[in-house]
Amino acid sequence: MGNELNQECQGAASLVIGIDAGGTRTRAVLATAEDGRPLGEGAAGPGNALTVPGPQLTEHLAEALARAVPEPVRDRVVAVAGGFAGATDAAADEPGRRNALAALTAALRRLGIDAGPPLVSSDIEAAFAGAPGAPADGLALVAGTGAVAMRITARRGTATVDGDGWLLGDDGSGFWIGRAAVRAALRMADGRGAATVLAAAVGRELGVPDGVLPGGPSPTAAGGGVVVRPLGEDADAPHGTGGAGGLPGVTAPHGTGGRGGVPGAAGYGVPPHAGIPWSRPHREAYRRHVLPAVMAEPPIRLARLAPLVVEAAGDAVALAILDEAADHLTETVRALEPGPGERVVATGGLLGPDGPLTSRLEARLHALDLTLDWVPDGCRGAVALARLAHGGRP
């Protein structure tokens, strides 16, 4: 892009900036005002306008903009548009919009970029504008660190479902999946839940010593050793009875589908690692390590555990978590009362060509007579909105 940018500088072309500020990172893209061709980009920390403090949000925006827009061309910028998690263009006095506008205005002023008042929208409105043809109306879905769906009318959100944050919502998001992984691990440890490889994977990620992970050193009688029993396992079944799925000593209770009592998870059978040894003292030590490790970080950091669920191929509990996440996202879209044949424009790390929920969601949306289009992020849409604000074509 360096040579292209030099040529644009020599040609005195007008430039625009598009910003995608999400829960995990902030990205800025410099593009030509004429055709939206990208010329430079930069990234920095999180950009949620409701959860990132104002001074920190300003720093992240300034850092991303400085990397995207070289100083010699900053006077060529004619329009700036930003899509922010936690903001919307629906009302001028909306708190997230106020925060985003104040931080973006301060960041632009710091860098000497004077392109008039920036356009602020939600990250989902920006992502929707990034679909082919820069559509003005339809449905949008973001499923990454958080999760939200929106009906877009005349390029503005007119109805929103979820996006309520880690405490109240974001069902089916990366955070939701990561939290479900920890919950499954803790339930296995305390004896309420099915055995799952997620216990060891989550433990390693959170720094639990190898010696207390499931499958660690063999328990001894003095140590109170037991074999972990998934929820629903018949403790009195004789060794080798086969129970559900042909596993020794496992009897599937009515309605569990042989999955150790995982809700809504019929049909997979108890995972083959259900009988791995894990002593009660080790399980107690595991909990003593996991709980402080989780509490020591912002809750949203649980999203980093979502890949562990994706990587747990064949694990019944992990599969159930992913299926339930797709169910949540489908219900989020359904709540917008889509009409037959409507297109859903989706973005976020859980969706896309290689996204772990893409095929699951596509199948569910197809059953609702909806189609799914994917855009990589909101930057392209933010560029389109900046070009429209300048009076150009998207």
C-alpha positions in Angstrom: 0.0 0.0 0.0 3.0 2.3 0.5 3.5 3.0 -3.3 -0.2 3.5 -3.8 -0.3 6.0 -1.0 2.7 7.9 -2.4 0.9 8.1 -5.8 -2.3 9.3 -4.1 -0.3 12.0 -2.3 1.2 13.2 -5.5 -2.2 13.3 -7.1 -3.7 15.3 -4.2 -6.6 12.9 -4.0 -9.2 13.3 -1.3 -9.2 10.6 1.4 -11.6 9.2 3.9 -11.2 7.2 7.1 -13.4 4.3 8.2 -13.1 3.0 11.8 -14.4 -0.3 13.3 -14.2 -0.1 17.1 -15.2 -3.4 18.7 -14.9 -5.1 22.0 -11.5 -6.6 21.3 -9.7 -4.1 19.1 -10.0 -0.8 17.2 -9.2 -0.7 13.4 -8.9 2.3 11.2 -8.6 2.3 7.4 -7.5 5.1 5.1 -9.1 5.0 1.7 -9.7 7.1 -1.4 -12.8 9.2 -1.4 -13.4 8.5 -5.1 -13.7 4.7 -5.1 -13.0 3.5 -1.5 -9.7 1.8 -2.3 -7.8 1.1 0.9 -4.4 2.8 1.3 -3.4 2.2 4.9 -4.6 0.7 8.1 -3.9 0.6 11.8 -5.1 -1.2 14.9 -5.1 -0.6 18.6 -6.9 -1.8 21.8 -10.7 -2.2 22.5 -13.1 0.5 21.3 -16.5 -0.3 23.0 -17.9 3.1 23.7 -19.8 2.0 26.8 -17.2 -0.1 28.6 -13.8 1.6 27.7 -13.2 4.7 29.7 -13.1 7.9 27.6 -9.4 8.7 28.0 -8.5 5.2 27.1 -10.9 5.1 24.1 -9.3 8.3 22.9 -5.8 6.7 23.2 -6.8 3.6 21.3 -8.4 5.7 18.5 -5.4 8.0 18.2 -3.1 5.0 18.0 -5.0 3.3 15.3 -5.5 6.5 13.3 -1.8 7.4 13.6 -0.8 4.0 12.1 -3.4 4.3 9.3 -2.9 7.9 8.3 0.7 9.2 7.7 1.2 12.8 8.8 1.8 14.2 5.3 -1.7 13.2 4.0 -3.7 14.1 7.1 -4.9 17.4 5.5 -6.4 15.4 2.6 -8.9 13.6 4.7 -12.4 14.9 3.9 -14.6 12.6 5.9 -14.4 10.2 8.9 -16.9 7.6 9.9 -16.7 5.2 12.8 -18.7 2.2 13.8 -18.5 1.6 17.6 -19.6 -1.3 19.8 -21.9 0.2 22.4 -23.0 3.1 20.2 -25.8 3.8 17.8 -26.8 6.6 15.5 -30.5 6.3 16.6 -30.4 9.2 19.0 -28.0 12.1 19.4 -28.0 11.9 23.2 -27.4 8.1 23.4 -24.6 7.6 26.0 -22.5 5.3 23.8 -22.8 7.7 20.8 -21.8 10.7 23.0 -18.7 8.8 24.4 -17.6 7.7 20.9 -18.1 11.1 19.4 -16.1 12.9 22.1 -13.3 10.4 22.0 -13.1 10.3 18.2 -13.2 14.1 18.0 -10.4 14.4 20.5 -8.3 11.8 18.7 -8.7 13.5 15.4 -7.8 16.9 16.9 -4.7 15.4 18.5 -3.5 14.2 15.1 -4.4 17.4 13.2 -7.1 15.8 11.1 -9.8 18.4 10.4 -12.5 16.7 8.2 -15.5 18.2 9.9 -17.7 16.4 12.5 -17.1 12.7 12.3 -20.0 10.3 11.6 -20.6 7.9 14.5 -22.8 4.8 14.2 -22.9 1.4 15.8 -20.4 -1.3 14.7 -23.3 -3.3 13.4 -24.6 -0.5 11.3 -21.1 -0.1 9.8 -20.7 -3.8 9.2 -24.1 -3.9 7.4 -23.0 -1.1 5.1 -20.0 -3.3 4.1 -22.1 -5.9 2.3 -22.0 -5.9 -1.5 -23.8 -2.8 -2.8 -23.7 -1.1 0.6 -27.4 -1.9 1.3 -29.6 0.6 3.2 -32.1 -1.9 4.6 -32.1 -5.4 6.1 -30.9 -7.4 9.0 -27.4 -7.5 10.6 -25.8 -9.9 13.0 -22.5 -9.5 14.9 -21.1 -12.6 16.7 -17.7 -12.1 18.1 -16.7 -11.2 21.6 -20.3 -10.0 22.0 -23.5 -10.7 20.1 -26.2 -8.4 18.7 -28.7 -8.3 15.9 -30.2 -5.2 14.4 -32.8 -4.3 11.8 -31.4 -1.5 9.5 -33.7 1.0 7.9 -32.2 3.8 5.7 -28.8 2.8 7.1 -29.9 3.3 10.7 -30.7 0.8 13.3 -34.4 0.7 14.1 -34.7 -2.4 16.2 -32.0 -4.1 18.3 -31.9 -7.5 19.9 -29.4 -8.4 22.6 -26.0 -6.7 22.6 -26.7 -6.4 26.3 -23.1 -7.0 27.5 -21.5 -9.9 29.4 -23.6 -9.4 32.5 -27.0 -9.3 30.9 -26.8 -10.9 27.5 -24.5 -11.4 24.5 -26.0 -14.9 24.2 -24.1 -17.1 21.8 -21.1 -14.8 21.7 -17.4 -15.6 22.2 -17.7 -14.5 25.8 -20.8 -16.7 26.2 -18.9 -19.7 24.8 -15.9 -19.1 26.9 -17.9 -18.8 30.1 -19.8 -22.0 29.2 -16.4 -23.8 28.9 -15.4 -22.7 32.4 -18.8 -23.6 33.8 -18.6 -27.1 32.2 -15.1 -27.5 33.7 -16.2 -26.5 37.1 -19.3 -28.7 37.0 -17.1 -31.6 36.1 -14.8 -30.8 39.0 -17.6 -30.6 41.6 -19.4 -33.7 40.3 -22.5 -32.0 38.8 -21.6 -32.1 35.2 -20.5 -34.4 32.4 -16.9 -35.4 31.9 -15.3 -33.2 29.2 -11.9 -32.5 27.8 -12.7 -28.8 28.4 -11.7 -29.3 32.1 -8.1 -30.0 31.2 -8.0 -27.4 28.3 -9.4 -24.6 30.4 -7.2 -25.5 33.3 -4.0 -25.3 31.2 -5.1 -22.0 29.7 -5.7 -20.6 33.2 -2.4 -21.8 34.6 -3.6 -24.7 36.7 -0.7 -27.0 37.7 -0.6 -30.2 35.5 -0.6 -32.3 38.7 -4.2 -31.5 39.5 -5.7 -31.6 36.0 -7.9 -34.6 35.1 -5.8 -37.5 33.9 -2.9 -36.4 36.1 -1.0 -38.6 38.6 -3.0 -41.7 39.6 -5.0 -41.1 42.8 -4.2 -43.2 45.8 -6.4 -44.4 48.6 -4.8 -42.1 51.0 -5.5 -39.2 48.7 -9.2 -40.0 48.5 -9.0 -40.9 44.8 -12.1 -41.3 42.8 -13.1 -41.7 39.2 -15.1 -38.7 37.9 -18.7 -39.7 37.3 -20.6 -37.6 34.8 -24.0 -36.4 35.9 -26.5 -39.2 35.5 -23.9 -42.0 35.8 -25.2 -44.9 37.9 -22.6 -45.2 40.7 -23.9 -48.6 41.6 -23.6 -50.1 38.2 -21.2 -53.0 38.1 -18.0 -52.5 36.2 -18.4 -53.4 32.5 -22.2 -53.2 32.3 -21.8 -50.9 29.4 -24.6 -48.6 30.2 -24.9 -45.8 27.6 -22.5 -45.7 24.8 -20.9 -48.9 25.9 -18.8 -47.3 28.6 -18.1 -49.3 31.8 -20.5 -48.5 34.6 -22.4 -45.7 32.8 -26.2 -45.7 32.8 -27.9 -42.9 30.9 -30.9 -41.4 32.8 -34.1 -40.9 30.9 -34.1 -37.9 28.7 -30.3 -37.2 28.8 -29.6 -38.9 25.5 -26.6 -40.7 27.0 -24.6 -37.5 27.3 -24.1 -37.4 31.0 -27.0 -35.0 31.6 -26.0 -32.2 29.2 -29.2 -30.3 28.6 -30.5 -30.5 25.1 -27.6 -32.7 24.0 -29.2 -35.9 23.0 -27.6 -38.2 20.5 -23.8 -38.0 21.0 -23.2 -40.6 23.8 -21.0 -40.1 26.8 -17.5 -39.0 25.8 -14.8 -41.7 25.8 -12.8 -39.9 28.5 -15.7 -40.2 31.0 -13.7 -42.6 33.2 -10.5 -40.7 33.5 -9.2 -40.6 37.1 -9.4 -37.4 39.0 -9.2 -37.5 42.8 -11.4 -35.4 45.0 -8.4 -33.5 46.4 -7.2 -32.7 42.9 -10.6 -31.5 41.9 -10.8 -29.2 44.9 -7.3 -27.9 44.1 -8.4 -27.4 40.5 -11.3 -25.2 41.7 -9.0 -23.2 44.0 -6.9 -22.4 41.0 -9.6 -21.7 38.4 -11.8 -19.4 40.4 -9.2 -16.8 41.3 -7.7 -16.9 37.8 -11.1 -16.1 36.3 -11.9 -13.4 38.9 -8.6 -11.7 38.5 -9.4 -10.6 34.9 -12.2 -8.5 33.4 -15.1 -10.9 32.7 -15.0 -10.2 29.0 -11.6 -11.9 28.9 -13.5 -15.3 29.1 -14.0 -14.9 25.3 -10.4 -16.0 24.9 -11.4 -19.5 26.0 -13.9 -19.9 23.1 -11.3 -21.4 20.8 -10.8 -24.2 23.3 -14.4 -25.3 22.7 -14.0 -25.2 18.9 -10.8 -27.3 19.2 -12.4 -29.9 21.4 -13.5 -32.0 18.3 -15.8 -34.8 19.2 -16.3 -33.8 22.8 -20.0 -34.1 23.6 -20.1 -31.1 26.0 -18.2 -28.8 23.6 -20.5 -29.8 20.7 -23.5 -29.0 22.9 -22.1 -25.6 23.7 -21.6 -24.7 20.1 -25.0 -25.9 19.1 -26.6 -23.9 21.9 -24.6 -20.8 20.8 -26.0 -21.2 17.3 -29.5 -21.6 18.8 -29.1 -18.4 20.7 -28.0 -16.4 17.6 -30.9 -17.8 15.6 -33.3 -16.7 18.3 -31.7 -13.3 18.3 -32.3 -12.9 14.6 -35.8 -14.4 14.8 -36.7 -11.7 17.4 -36.4 -9.1 14.6 -39.4 -10.8 12.9 -37.6 -11.3 9.5 -39.7 -11.8 6.4 -39.2 -14.7 4.0 -36.1 -14.3 1.8 -34.5 -11.5 3.8 -30.8 -11.4 3.9 -28.8 -11.4 7.1 -25.4 -9.6 6.9 -23.2 -11.2 9.5 -19.7 -10.4 10.9 -17.5 -11.3 13.8 -15.0 -14.0 14.6 -17.6 -16.8 15.1 -18.9 -16.4 11.6 -17.5 -16.2 8.1 -16.1 -18.9 5.8 -14.1 -20.6 8.5 -16.2 -19.6 11.5 -17.1 -22.3 14.0 -20.8 -21.3 14.0 -21.2 -20.6 10.3 -22.5 -23.9 9.1 -24.7 -24.3 12.2 -26.2 -20.9 11.8 -26.7 -21.2 8.0 -28.7 -24.4 8.5 -30.9 -22.7 11.1 -31.4 -19.6 9.1 -32.2 -21.6 6.0 -35.0 -23.3 7.9 -36.4 -19.7 8.4 -36.0 -19.0 4.7 -33.2 -16.5 5.3 -29.8 -16.3 3.7 -26.5 -15.4 5.3 -23.9 -13.0 3.8 -20.6 -12.5 5.6 -18.4 -9.4 5.8 -15.0 -9.5 7.5 -15.5 -6.5 9.8 -17.0 -3.0 9.8 -14.1 -1.2 8.3 -15.3 -1.5 4.7 -18.8 -0.3 5.7 -17.4 2.6 7.7 -15.4 3.7 4.6 -18.7 3.5 2.6 -20.5 5.6 5.2 -17.6 8.2 5.2 -17.8 8.4 1.4 -21.6 8.8 1.6 -21.1 11.6 4.2 -18.8 13.3 1.7 -21.4 13.2 -0.9 -20.0 10.3 -2.9 -21.3 6.8 -3.8 -20.8 3.9 -1.4 
